[in-house]
Amino acid sequence: TRGASLASGRSTIRIHAQDVTVRAEVAQIESASAHADANQLLSWLHKMPSAPGQVYVVHGEREASDMLRQRIEHEIKWRALVPEQGSVWPL
């Protein structure tokens, strides 16, 4: 899978028949499930030693992602964003 390729440190992955260079630091968190619900994700975020500069909610249906974004902003007081498809941020 693409996720396994990223986790193994591949420098490129194939997306829509295009080889794309990976320009990101990728970390695999063994203690987190890819299928956690919103409450589990918030609980995990609360345990982080410090706030990240920005939280990007990039999985799930748009409406559910936005609800999680709102909870992160209101309950933890961290900056959170549901990016638009195709969004790009400078390194």
mmCIF file as gemmi writes it, N, C-alpha and C atoms, coordinates in Angstrom:
data_model
loop_
_atom_site.group_PDB
_atom_site.id
_atom_site.type_symbol
_atom_site.label_atom_id
_atom_site.label_alt_id
_atom_site.label_comp_id
_atom_site.label_asym_id
_atom_site.label_entity_id
_atom_site.label_seq_id
_atom_site.pdbx_PDB_ins_code
_atom_site.Cartn_x
_atom_site.Cartn_y
_atom_site.Cartn_z
_atom_site.occupancy
_atom_site.B_iso_or_equiv
_atom_site.pdbx_formal_charge
_atom_site.auth_seq_id
_atom_site.auth_asym_id
_atom_site.pdbx_PDB_model_num
ATOM 1 N N . THR Axp A 1 ? 0.846 -1.192 0 1 0 ? 1 A 1
ATOM 2 C CA . THR Axp A 1 ? 0 0 0 1 0 ? 1 A 1
ATOM 3 C C . THR Axp A 1 ? 0.882 1.243 0 1 0 ? 1 A 1
ATOM 4 N N . ARG Axp A 2 ? 0.272 2.361 -0.326 1 0 ? 2 A 1
ATOM 5 C CA . ARG Axp A 2 ? 1.031 3.619 -0.274 1 0 ? 2 A 1
ATOM 6 C C . ARG Axp A 2 ? 1.502 3.92 1.142 1 0 ? 2 A 1
ATOM 7 N N . GLY Axp A 3 ? 0.631 3.657 2.115 1 0 ? 3 A 1
ATOM 8 C CA . GLY Axp A 3 ? 1.003 3.903 3.503 1 0 ? 3 A 1
ATOM 9 C C . GLY Axp A 3 ? 2.21 3.076 3.925 1 0 ? 3 A 1
ATOM 10 N N . ALA Axp A 4 ? 2.228 1.813 3.543 1 0 ? 4 A 1
ATOM 11 C CA . ALA Axp A 4 ? 3.372 0.956 3.867 1 0 ? 4 A 1
ATOM 12 C C . ALA Axp A 4 ? 4.624 1.456 3.163 1 0 ? 4 A 1
ATOM 13 N N . SER Axp A 5 ? 4.477 1.916 1.938 1 0 ? 5 A 1
ATOM 14 C CA . SER Axp A 5 ? 5.623 2.461 1.202 1 0 ? 5 A 1
ATOM 15 C C . SER Axp A 5 ? 6.179 3.692 1.906 1 0 ? 5 A 1
ATOM 16 N N . LEU Axp A 6 ? 5.282 4.578 2.346 1 0 ? 6 A 1
ATOM 17 C CA . LEU Axp A 6 ? 5.72 5.778 3.073 1 0 ? 6 A 1
ATOM 18 C C . LEU Axp A 6 ? 6.407 5.396 4.379 1 0 ? 6 A 1
ATOM 19 N N . ALA Axp A 7 ? 5.804 4.464 5.118 1 0 ? 7 A 1
ATOM 20 C CA . ALA Axp A 7 ? 6.36 4.058 6.406 1 0 ? 7 A 1
ATOM 21 C C . ALA Axp A 7 ? 7.729 3.396 6.263 1 0 ? 7 A 1
ATOM 22 N N . SER Axp A 8 ? 7.954 2.73 5.129 1 0 ? 8 A 1
ATOM 23 C CA . SER Axp A 8 ? 9.239 2.052 4.929 1 0 ? 8 A 1
ATOM 24 C C . SER Axp A 8 ? 10.328 2.989 4.44 1 0 ? 8 A 1
ATOM 25 N N . GLY Axp A 9 ? 9.961 4.266 4.184 1 0 ? 9 A 1
ATOM 26 C CA . GLY Axp A 9 ? 10.971 5.248 3.814 1 0 ? 9 A 1
ATOM 27 C C . GLY Axp A 9 ? 11.194 5.424 2.316 1 0 ? 9 A 1
ATOM 28 N N . ARG Axp A 10 ? 10.267 4.942 1.503 1 0 ? 10 A 1
ATOM 29 C CA . ARG Axp A 10 ? 10.418 5.109 0.057 1 0 ? 10 A 1
ATOM 30 C C . ARG Axp A 10 ? 10.51 6.589 -0.294 1 0 ? 10 A 1
ATOM 31 N N . SER Axp A 11 ? 11.312 6.903 -1.283 1 0 ? 11 A 1
ATOM 32 C CA . SER Axp A 11 ? 11.494 8.301 -1.678 1 0 ? 11 A 1
ATOM 33 C C . SER Axp A 11 ? 10.464 8.738 -2.721 1 0 ? 11 A 1
ATOM 34 N N . THR Axp A 12 ? 9.795 7.762 -3.36 1 0 ? 12 A 1
ATOM 35 C CA . THR Axp A 12 ? 8.714 8.073 -4.295 1 0 ? 12 A 1
ATOM 36 C C . THR Axp A 12 ? 7.581 7.071 -4.091 1 0 ? 12 A 1
ATOM 37 N N . ILE Axp A 13 ? 6.365 7.501 -4.39 1 0 ? 13 A 1
ATOM 38 C CA . ILE Axp A 13 ? 5.212 6.598 -4.404 1 0 ? 13 A 1
ATOM 39 C C . ILE Axp A 13 ? 4.428 6.864 -5.675 1 0 ? 13 A 1
ATOM 40 N N . ARG Axp A 14 ? 3.651 5.891 -6.093 1 0 ? 14 A 1
ATOM 41 C CA . ARG Axp A 14 ? 2.879 6.011 -7.328 1 0 ? 14 A 1
ATOM 42 C C . ARG Axp A 14 ? 1.444 6.399 -6.986 1 0 ? 14 A 1
ATOM 43 N N . ILE Axp A 15 ? 0.992 7.516 -7.553 1 0 ? 15 A 1
ATOM 44 C CA . ILE Axp A 15 ? -0.373 8.001 -7.347 1 0 ? 15 A 1
ATOM 45 C C . ILE Axp A 15 ? -0.956 8.335 -8.707 1 0 ? 15 A 1
ATOM 46 N N . HIS Axp A 16 ? -2.08 7.715 -9.042 1 0 ? 16 A 1
ATOM 47 C CA . HIS Axp A 16 ? -2.745 7.952 -10.329 1 0 ? 16 A 1
ATOM 48 C C . HIS Axp A 16 ? -1.763 7.831 -11.496 1 0 ? 16 A 1
ATOM 49 N N . ALA Axp A 17 ? -1.005 6.724 -11.513 1 0 ? 17 A 1
ATOM 50 C CA . ALA Axp A 17 ? -0.066 6.404 -12.59 1 0 ? 17 A 1
ATOM 51 C C . ALA Axp A 17 ? 1.092 7.398 -12.715 1 0 ? 17 A 1
ATOM 52 N N . GLN Axp A 18 ? 1.336 8.165 -11.659 1 0 ? 18 A 1
ATOM 53 C CA . GLN Axp A 18 ? 2.446 9.127 -11.644 1 0 ? 18 A 1
ATOM 54 C C . GLN Axp A 18 ? 3.347 8.806 -10.46 1 0 ? 18 A 1
ATOM 55 N N . ASP Axp A 19 ? 4.668 8.837 -10.678 1 0 ? 19 A 1
ATOM 56 C CA . ASP Axp A 19 ? 5.599 8.711 -9.562 1 0 ? 19 A 1
ATOM 57 C C . ASP Axp A 19 ? 5.732 10.076 -8.9 1 0 ? 19 A 1
ATOM 58 N N . VAL Axp A 20 ? 5.466 10.116 -7.596 1 0 ? 20 A 1
ATOM 59 C CA . VAL Axp A 20 ? 5.478 11.368 -6.844 1 0 ? 20 A 1
ATOM 60 C C . VAL Axp A 20 ? 6.59 11.303 -5.8 1 0 ? 20 A 1
ATOM 61 N N . THR Axp A 21 ? 7.44 12.313 -5.778 1 0 ? 21 A 1
ATOM 62 C CA . THR Axp A 21 ? 8.526 12.387 -4.802 1 0 ? 21 A 1
ATOM 63 C C . THR Axp A 21 ? 7.951 12.708 -3.427 1 0 ? 21 A 1
ATOM 64 N N . VAL Axp A 22 ? 8.38 11.964 -2.437 1 0 ? 22 A 1
ATOM 65 C CA . VAL Axp A 22 ? 7.941 12.201 -1.059 1 0 ? 22 A 1
ATOM 66 C C . VAL Axp A 22 ? 8.813 13.314 -0.481 1 0 ? 22 A 1
ATOM 67 N N . ARG Axp A 23 ? 8.161 14.426 -0.136 1 0 ? 23 A 1
ATOM 68 C CA . ARG Axp A 23 ? 8.872 15.568 0.453 1 0 ? 23 A 1
ATOM 69 C C . ARG Axp A 23 ? 8.296 15.849 1.829 1 0 ? 23 A 1
ATOM 70 N N . ALA Axp A 24 ? 8.296 14.819 2.669 1 0 ? 24 A 1
ATOM 71 C CA . ALA Axp A 24 ? 7.72 14.951 4.007 1 0 ? 24 A 1
ATOM 72 C C . ALA Axp A 24 ? 8.474 14.047 4.962 1 0 ? 24 A 1
ATOM 73 N N . GLU Axp A 25 ? 8.475 14.436 6.214 1 0 ? 25 A 1
ATOM 74 C CA . GLU Axp A 25 ? 8.972 13.551 7.26 1 0 ? 25 A 1
ATOM 75 C C . GLU Axp A 25 ? 7.819 12.625 7.607 1 0 ? 25 A 1
ATOM 76 N N . VAL Axp A 26 ? 8.051 11.334 7.539 1 0 ? 26 A 1
ATOM 77 C CA . VAL Axp A 26 ? 7.002 10.358 7.802 1 0 ? 26 A 1
ATOM 78 C C . VAL Axp A 26 ? 7.37 9.566 9.044 1 0 ? 26 A 1
ATOM 79 N N . ALA Axp A 27 ? 6.446 9.5 9.988 1 0 ? 27 A 1
ATOM 80 C CA . ALA Axp A 27 ? 6.659 8.729 11.214 1 0 ? 27 A 1
ATOM 81 C C . ALA Axp A 27 ? 5.493 7.774 11.389 1 0 ? 27 A 1
ATOM 82 N N . GLN Axp A 28 ? 5.801 6.562 11.764 1 0 ? 28 A 1
ATOM 83 C CA . GLN Axp A 28 ? 4.761 5.58 12.019 1 0 ? 28 A 1
ATOM 84 C C . GLN Axp A 28 ? 4.592 5.446 13.522 1 0 ? 28 A 1
ATOM 85 N N . ILE Axp A 29 ? 3.384 5.632 14.001 1 0 ? 29 A 1
ATOM 86 C CA . ILE Axp A 29 ? 3.099 5.583 15.429 1 0 ? 29 A 1
ATOM 87 C C . ILE Axp A 29 ? 2.452 4.238 15.723 1 0 ? 29 A 1
ATOM 88 N N . GLU Axp A 30 ? 3.197 3.356 16.325 1 0 ? 30 A 1
ATOM 89 C CA . GLU Axp A 30 ? 2.729 1.989 16.557 1 0 ? 30 A 1
ATOM 90 C C . GLU Axp A 30 ? 1.53 1.919 17.501 1 0 ? 30 A 1
ATOM 91 N N . SER Axp A 31 ? 1.437 2.87 18.429 1 0 ? 31 A 1
ATOM 92 C CA . SER Axp A 31 ? 0.378 2.799 19.441 1 0 ? 31 A 1
ATOM 93 C C . SER Axp A 31 ? -0.959 3.333 18.945 1 0 ? 31 A 1
ATOM 94 N N . ALA Axp A 32 ? -1.011 3.899 17.753 1 0 ? 32 A 1
ATOM 95 C CA . ALA Axp A 32 ? -2.252 4.48 17.245 1 0 ? 32 A 1
ATOM 96 C C . ALA Axp A 32 ? -2.852 3.584 16.177 1 0 ? 32 A 1
ATOM 97 N N . SER Axp A 33 ? -4.138 3.379 16.257 1 0 ? 33 A 1
ATOM 98 C CA . SER Axp A 33 ? -4.84 2.596 15.255 1 0 ? 33 A 1
ATOM 99 C C . SER Axp A 33 ? -5.286 3.499 14.118 1 0 ? 33 A 1
ATOM 100 N N . ALA Axp A 34 ? -5.261 2.975 12.906 1 0 ? 34 A 1
ATOM 101 C CA . ALA Axp A 34 ? -5.743 3.733 11.754 1 0 ? 34 A 1
ATOM 102 C C . ALA Axp A 34 ? -7.261 3.841 11.778 1 0 ? 34 A 1
ATOM 103 N N . HIS Axp A 35 ? -7.906 3.14 12.71 1 0 ? 35 A 1
ATOM 104 C CA . HIS Axp A 35 ? -9.366 3.114 12.74 1 0 ? 35 A 1
ATOM 105 C C . HIS Axp A 35 ? -9.927 3.643 14.059 1 0 ? 35 A 1
ATOM 106 N N . ALA Axp A 36 ? -9.227 4.558 14.673 1 0 ? 36 A 1
ATOM 107 C CA . ALA Axp A 36 ? -9.703 5.131 15.931 1 0 ? 36 A 1
ATOM 108 C C . ALA Axp A 36 ? -10.894 6.045 15.677 1 0 ? 36 A 1
ATOM 109 N N . ASP Axp A 37 ? -11.79 6.136 16.674 1 0 ? 37 A 1
ATOM 110 C CA . ASP Axp A 37 ? -12.906 7.067 16.53 1 0 ? 37 A 1
ATOM 111 C C . ASP Axp A 37 ? -12.489 8.429 17.085 1 0 ? 37 A 1
ATOM 112 N N . ALA Axp A 38 ? -13.369 9.4 16.97 1 0 ? 38 A 1
ATOM 113 C CA . ALA Axp A 38 ? -13.041 10.774 17.366 1 0 ? 38 A 1
ATOM 114 C C . ALA Axp A 38 ? -12.631 10.862 18.827 1 0 ? 38 A 1
ATOM 115 N N . ASN Axp A 39 ? -13.344 10.165 19.72 1 0 ? 39 A 1
ATOM 116 C CA . ASN Axp A 39 ? -13.003 10.219 21.143 1 0 ? 39 A 1
ATOM 117 C C . ASN Axp A 39 ? -11.621 9.638 21.395 1 0 ? 39 A 1
ATOM 118 N N . GLN Axp A 40 ? -11.28 8.541 20.718 1 0 ? 40 A 1
ATOM 119 C CA . GLN Axp A 40 ? -9.964 7.94 20.885 1 0 ? 40 A 1
ATOM 120 C C . GLN Axp A 40 ? -8.875 8.87 20.351 1 0 ? 40 A 1
ATOM 121 N N . LEU Axp A 41 ? -9.137 9.513 19.222 1 0 ? 41 A 1
ATOM 122 C CA . LEU Axp A 41 ? -8.153 10.44 18.664 1 0 ? 41 A 1
ATOM 123 C C . LEU Axp A 41 ? -7.933 11.627 19.59 1 0 ? 41 A 1
ATOM 124 N N . LEU Axp A 42 ? -9.003 12.176 20.141 1 0 ? 42 A 1
ATOM 125 C CA . LEU Axp A 42 ? -8.868 13.297 21.076 1 0 ? 42 A 1
ATOM 126 C C . LEU Axp A 42 ? -8.109 12.872 22.332 1 0 ? 42 A 1
ATOM 127 N N . SER Axp A 43 ? -8.386 11.676 22.832 1 0 ? 43 A 1
ATOM 128 C CA . SER Axp A 43 ? -7.676 11.167 23.991 1 0 ? 43 A 1
ATOM 129 C C . SER Axp A 43 ? -6.185 11.044 23.691 1 0 ? 43 A 1
ATOM 130 N N . TRP Axp A 44 ? -5.855 10.543 22.506 1 0 ? 44 A 1
ATOM 131 C CA . TRP Axp A 44 ? -4.459 10.405 22.099 1 0 ? 44 A 1
ATOM 132 C C . TRP Axp A 44 ? -3.798 11.786 21.977 1 0 ? 44 A 1
ATOM 133 N N . LEU Axp A 45 ? -4.498 12.744 21.38 1 0 ? 45 A 1
ATOM 134 C CA . LEU Axp A 45 ? -3.949 14.093 21.245 1 0 ? 45 A 1
ATOM 135 C C . LEU Axp A 45 ? -3.686 14.734 22.606 1 0 ? 45 A 1
ATOM 136 N N . HIS Axp A 46 ? -4.599 14.529 23.556 1 0 ? 46 A 1
ATOM 137 C CA . HIS Axp A 46 ? -4.432 15.087 24.908 1 0 ? 46 A 1
ATOM 138 C C . HIS Axp A 46 ? -3.14 14.602 25.558 1 0 ? 46 A 1
ATOM 139 N N . LYS Axp A 47 ? -2.66 13.425 25.186 1 0 ? 47 A 1
ATOM 140 C CA . LYS Axp A 47 ? -1.47 12.844 25.802 1 0 ? 47 A 1
ATOM 141 C C . LYS Axp A 47 ? -0.17 13.345 25.179 1 0 ? 47 A 1
ATOM 142 N N . MET Axp A 48 ? -0.267 14.11 24.108 1 0 ? 48 A 1
ATOM 143 C CA . MET Axp A 48 ? 0.947 14.62 23.475 1 0 ? 48 A 1
ATOM 144 C C . MET Axp A 48 ? 1.623 15.614 24.41 1 0 ? 48 A 1
ATOM 145 N N . PRO Axp A 49 ? 2.965 15.596 24.466 1 0 ? 49 A 1
ATOM 146 C CA . PRO Axp A 49 ? 3.678 16.472 25.396 1 0 ? 49 A 1
ATOM 147 C C . PRO Axp A 49 ? 3.535 17.96 25.084 1 0 ? 49 A 1
ATOM 148 N N . SER Axp A 50 ? 3.316 18.302 23.819 1 0 ? 50 A 1
ATOM 149 C CA . SER Axp A 50 ? 3.112 19.705 23.459 1 0 ? 50 A 1
ATOM 150 C C . SER Axp A 50 ? 2.278 19.777 22.187 1 0 ? 50 A 1
ATOM 151 N N . ALA Axp A 51 ? 1.703 20.927 21.964 1 0 ? 51 A 1
ATOM 152 C CA . ALA Axp A 51 ? 0.844 21.119 20.793 1 0 ? 51 A 1
ATOM 153 C C . ALA Axp A 51 ? 1.677 21.228 19.52 1 0 ? 51 A 1
ATOM 154 N N . PRO Axp A 52 ? 1.238 20.599 18.448 1 0 ? 52 A 1
ATOM 155 C CA . PRO Axp A 52 ? 1.899 20.828 17.163 1 0 ? 52 A 1
ATOM 156 C C . PRO Axp A 52 ? 1.526 22.212 16.641 1 0 ? 52 A 1
ATOM 157 N N . GLY Axp A 53 ? 2.242 22.689 15.649 1 0 ? 53 A 1
ATOM 158 C CA . GLY Axp A 53 ? 1.913 23.988 15.072 1 0 ? 53 A 1
ATOM 159 C C . GLY Axp A 53 ? 0.565 23.982 14.383 1 0 ? 53 A 1
ATOM 160 N N . GLN Axp A 54 ? 0.182 22.838 13.841 1 0 ? 54 A 1
ATOM 161 C CA . GLN Axp A 54 ? -1.079 22.725 13.102 1 0 ? 54 A 1
ATOM 162 C C . GLN Axp A 54 ? -1.475 21.254 13.064 1 0 ? 54 A 1
ATOM 163 N N . VAL Axp A 55 ? -2.76 20.965 13.236 1 0 ? 55 A 1
ATOM 164 C CA . VAL Axp A 55 ? -3.288 19.62 13.063 1 0 ? 55 A 1
ATOM 165 C C . VAL Axp A 55 ? -4.061 19.605 11.748 1 0 ? 55 A 1
ATOM 166 N N . TYR Axp A 56 ? -3.738 18.639 10.886 1 0 ? 56 A 1
ATOM 167 C CA . TYR Axp A 56 ? -4.446 18.465 9.621 1 0 ? 56 A 1
ATOM 168 C C . TYR Axp A 56 ? -5.31 17.221 9.714 1 0 ? 56 A 1
ATOM 169 N N . VAL Axp A 57 ? -6.615 17.382 9.569 1 0 ? 57 A 1
ATOM 170 C CA . VAL Axp A 57 ? -7.541 16.251 9.585 1 0 ? 57 A 1
ATOM 171 C C . VAL Axp A 57 ? -7.754 15.847 8.129 1 0 ? 57 A 1
ATOM 172 N N . VAL Axp A 58 ? -7.182 14.7 7.745 1 0 ? 58 A 1
ATOM 173 C CA . VAL Axp A 58 ? -7.137 14.341 6.319 1 0 ? 58 A 1
ATOM 174 C C . VAL Axp A 58 ? -7.81 13.014 6.003 1 0 ? 58 A 1
ATOM 175 N N . HIS Axp A 59 ? -8.57 12.458 6.925 1 0 ? 59 A 1
ATOM 176 C CA . HIS Axp A 59 ? -9.198 11.165 6.669 1 0 ? 59 A 1
ATOM 177 C C . HIS Axp A 59 ? -10.673 11.228 7.029 1 0 ? 59 A 1
ATOM 178 N N . GLY Axp A 60 ? -11.486 10.612 6.225 1 0 ? 60 A 1
ATOM 179 C CA . GLY Axp A 60 ? -12.912 10.545 6.512 1 0 ? 60 A 1
ATOM 180 C C . GLY Axp A 60 ? -13.724 11.473 5.627 1 0 ? 60 A 1
ATOM 181 N N . GLU Axp A 61 ? -15.028 11.359 5.778 1 0 ? 61 A 1
ATOM 182 C CA . GLU Axp A 61 ? -15.939 12.22 5.029 1 0 ? 61 A 1
ATOM 183 C C . GLU Axp A 61 ? -15.765 13.658 5.491 1 0 ? 61 A 1
ATOM 184 N N . ARG Axp A 62 ? -15.981 14.589 4.587 1 0 ? 62 A 1
ATOM 185 C CA . ARG Axp A 62 ? -15.747 16.015 4.86 1 0 ? 62 A 1
ATOM 186 C C . ARG Axp A 62 ? -16.476 16.492 6.122 1 0 ? 62 A 1
ATOM 187 N N . GLU Axp A 63 ? -17.743 16.147 6.256 1 0 ? 63 A 1
ATOM 188 C CA . GLU Axp A 63 ? -18.533 16.612 7.409 1 0 ? 63 A 1
ATOM 189 C C . GLU Axp A 63 ? -17.987 16.05 8.722 1 0 ? 63 A 1
ATOM 190 N N . ALA Axp A 64 ? -17.653 14.761 8.748 1 0 ? 64 A 1
ATOM 191 C CA . ALA Axp A 64 ? -17.106 14.142 9.956 1 0 ? 64 A 1
ATOM 192 C C . ALA Axp A 64 ? -15.73 14.721 10.271 1 0 ? 64 A 1
ATOM 193 N N . SER Axp A 65 ? -14.928 14.948 9.241 1 0 ? 65 A 1
ATOM 194 C CA . SER Axp A 65 ? -13.605 15.549 9.445 1 0 ? 65 A 1
ATOM 195 C C . SER Axp A 65 ? -13.734 16.939 10.048 1 0 ? 65 A 1
ATOM 196 N N . ASP Axp A 66 ? -14.693 17.713 9.567 1 0 ? 66 A 1
ATOM 197 C CA . ASP Axp A 66 ? -14.872 19.066 10.089 1 0 ? 66 A 1
ATOM 198 C C . ASP Axp A 66 ? -15.362 19.042 11.534 1 0 ? 66 A 1
ATOM 199 N N . MET Axp A 67 ? -16.198 18.062 11.875 1 0 ? 67 A 1
ATOM 200 C CA . MET Axp A 67 ? -16.636 17.938 13.275 1 0 ? 67 A 1
ATOM 201 C C . MET Axp A 67 ? -15.441 17.638 14.18 1 0 ? 67 A 1
ATOM 202 N N . LEU Axp A 68 ? -14.542 16.758 13.73 1 0 ? 68 A 1
ATOM 203 C CA . LEU Axp A 68 ? -13.344 16.47 14.512 1 0 ? 68 A 1
ATOM 204 C C . LEU Axp A 68 ? -12.469 17.715 14.612 1 0 ? 68 A 1
ATOM 205 N N . ARG Axp A 69 ? -12.333 18.45 13.528 1 0 ? 69 A 1
ATOM 206 C CA . ARG Axp A 69 ? -11.562 19.7 13.55 1 0 ? 69 A 1
ATOM 207 C C . ARG Axp A 69 ? -12.117 20.647 14.61 1 0 ? 69 A 1
ATOM 208 N N . GLN Axp A 70 ? -13.43 20.805 14.626 1 0 ? 70 A 1
ATOM 209 C CA . GLN Axp A 70 ? -14.057 21.7 15.599 1 0 ? 70 A 1
ATOM 210 C C . GLN Axp A 70 ? -13.795 21.237 17.031 1 0 ? 70 A 1
ATOM 211 N N . ARG Axp A 71 ? -13.873 19.926 17.262 1 0 ? 71 A 1
ATOM 212 C CA . ARG Axp A 71 ? -13.624 19.403 18.608 1 0 ? 71 A 1
ATOM 213 C C . ARG Axp A 71 ? -12.176 19.657 19.032 1 0 ? 71 A 1
ATOM 214 N N . ILE Axp A 72 ? -11.236 19.465 18.099 1 0 ? 72 A 1
ATOM 215 C CA . ILE Axp A 72 ? -9.829 19.724 18.418 1 0 ? 72 A 1
ATOM 216 C C . ILE Axp A 72 ? -9.65 21.184 18.796 1 0 ? 72 A 1
ATOM 217 N N . GLU Axp A 73 ? -10.241 22.083 18.02 1 0 ? 73 A 1
ATOM 218 C CA . GLU Axp A 73 ? -10.101 23.514 18.299 1 0 ? 73 A 1
ATOM 219 C C . GLU Axp A 73 ? -10.761 23.92 19.614 1 0 ? 73 A 1
ATOM 220 N N . HIS Axp A 74 ? -11.939 23.398 19.906 1 0 ? 74 A 1
ATOM 221 C CA . HIS Axp A 74 ? -12.674 23.82 21.093 1 0 ? 74 A 1
ATOM 222 C C . HIS Axp A 74 ? -12.261 23.086 22.358 1 0 ? 74 A 1
ATOM 223 N N . GLU Axp A 75 ? -11.988 21.782 22.271 1 0 ? 75 A 1
ATOM 224 C CA . GLU Axp A 75 ? -11.685 21.007 23.463 1 0 ? 75 A 1
ATOM 225 C C . GLU Axp A 75 ? -10.206 21.06 23.851 1 0 ? 75 A 1
ATOM 226 N N . ILE Axp A 76 ? -9.325 21.105 22.871 1 0 ? 76 A 1
ATOM 227 C CA . ILE Axp A 76 ? -7.891 21.099 23.161 1 0 ? 76 A 1
ATOM 228 C C . ILE Axp A 76 ? -7.276 22.477 22.932 1 0 ? 76 A 1
ATOM 229 N N . LYS Axp A 77 ? -7.986 23.319 22.192 1 0 ? 77 A 1
ATOM 230 C CA . LYS Axp A 77 ? -7.511 24.675 21.879 1 0 ? 77 A 1
ATOM 231 C C . LYS Axp A 77 ? -6.281 24.671 20.97 1 0 ? 77 A 1
ATOM 232 N N . TRP Axp A 78 ? -6.253 23.725 20.028 1 0 ? 78 A 1
ATOM 233 C CA . TRP Axp A 78 ? -5.168 23.645 19.054 1 0 ? 78 A 1
ATOM 234 C C . TRP Axp A 78 ? -5.699 24.072 17.695 1 0 ? 78 A 1
ATOM 235 N N . ARG Axp A 79 ? -4.809 24.593 16.864 1 0 ? 79 A 1
ATOM 236 C CA . ARG Axp A 79 ? -5.169 24.933 15.484 1 0 ? 79 A 1
ATOM 237 C C . ARG Axp A 79 ? -5.387 23.641 14.703 1 0 ? 79 A 1
ATOM 238 N N . ALA Axp A 80 ? -6.513 23.553 14.015 1 0 ? 80 A 1
ATOM 239 C CA . ALA Axp A 80 ? -6.824 22.368 13.224 1 0 ? 80 A 1
ATOM 240 C C . ALA Axp A 80 ? -7.442 22.798 11.903 1 0 ? 80 A 1
ATOM 241 N N . LEU Axp A 81 ? -7.221 21.989 10.879 1 0 ? 81 A 1
ATOM 242 C CA . LEU Axp A 81 ? -7.655 22.334 9.53 1 0 ? 81 A 1
ATOM 243 C C . LEU Axp A 81 ? -8.031 21.07 8.775 1 0 ? 81 A 1
ATOM 244 N N . VAL Axp A 82 ? -9.118 21.144 8.026 1 0 ? 82 A 1
ATOM 245 C CA . VAL Axp A 82 ? -9.46 20.094 7.058 1 0 ? 82 A 1
ATOM 246 C C . VAL Axp A 82 ? -9.075 20.663 5.694 1 0 ? 82 A 1
ATOM 247 N N . PRO Axp A 83 ? -7.959 20.211 5.12 1 0 ? 83 A 1
ATOM 248 C CA . PRO Axp A 83 ? -7.498 20.799 3.866 1 0 ? 83 A 1
ATOM 249 C C . PRO Axp A 83 ? -8.412 20.456 2.689 1 0 ? 83 A 1
ATOM 250 N N . GLU Axp A 84 ? -8.466 21.357 1.75 1 0 ? 84 A 1
ATOM 251 C CA . GLU Axp A 84 ? -9.186 21.086 0.501 1 0 ? 84 A 1
ATOM 252 C C . GLU Axp A 84 ? -8.366 20.103 -0.326 1 0 ? 84 A 1
ATOM 253 N N . GLN Axp A 85 ? -9.036 19.288 -1.117 1 0 ? 85 A 1
ATOM 254 C CA . GLN Axp A 85 ? -8.342 18.337 -1.955 1 0 ? 85 A 1
ATOM 255 C C . GLN Axp A 85 ? -7.387 19.096 -2.891 1 0 ? 85 A 1
ATOM 256 N N . GLY Axp A 86 ? -6.149 18.611 -2.957 1 0 ? 86 A 1
ATOM 257 C CA . GLY Axp A 86 ? -5.143 19.226 -3.809 1 0 ? 86 A 1
ATOM 258 C C . GLY Axp A 86 ? -4.375 20.353 -3.162 1 0 ? 86 A 1
ATOM 259 N N . SER Axp A 87 ? -4.666 20.641 -1.881 1 0 ? 87 A 1
ATOM 260 C CA . SER Axp A 87 ? -3.947 21.719 -1.193 1 0 ? 87 A 1
ATOM 261 C C . SER Axp A 87 ? -2.476 21.379 -1.058 1 0 ? 87 A 1
ATOM 262 N N . VAL Axp A 88 ? -1.647 22.414 -1.069 1 0 ? 88 A 1
ATOM 263 C CA . VAL Axp A 88 ? -0.198 22.25 -0.935 1 0 ? 88 A 1
ATOM 264 C C . VAL Axp A 88 ? 0.306 23.299 0.052 1 0 ? 88 A 1
ATOM 265 N N . TRP Axp A 89 ? 1.239 22.883 0.921 1 0 ? 89 A 1
ATOM 266 C CA . TRP Axp A 89 ? 1.861 23.806 1.86 1 0 ? 89 A 1
ATOM 267 C C . TRP Axp A 89 ? 3.359 23.784 1.629 1 0 ? 89 A 1
ATOM 268 N N . PRO Axp A 90 ? 4.007 24.934 1.749 1 0 ? 90 A 1
ATOM 269 C CA . PRO Axp A 90 ? 5.465 24.957 1.568 1 0 ? 90 A 1
ATOM 270 C C . PRO Axp A 90 ? 6.144 24.178 2.691 1 0 ? 90 A 1
ATOM 271 N N . LEU Axp A 91 ? 7.325 23.653 2.393 1 0 ? 91 A 1
ATOM 272 C CA . LEU Axp A 91 ? 8.102 22.908 3.405 1 0 ? 91 A 1
ATOM 273 C C . LEU Axp A 91 ? 8.667 23.844 4.432 1 0 ? 91 A 1
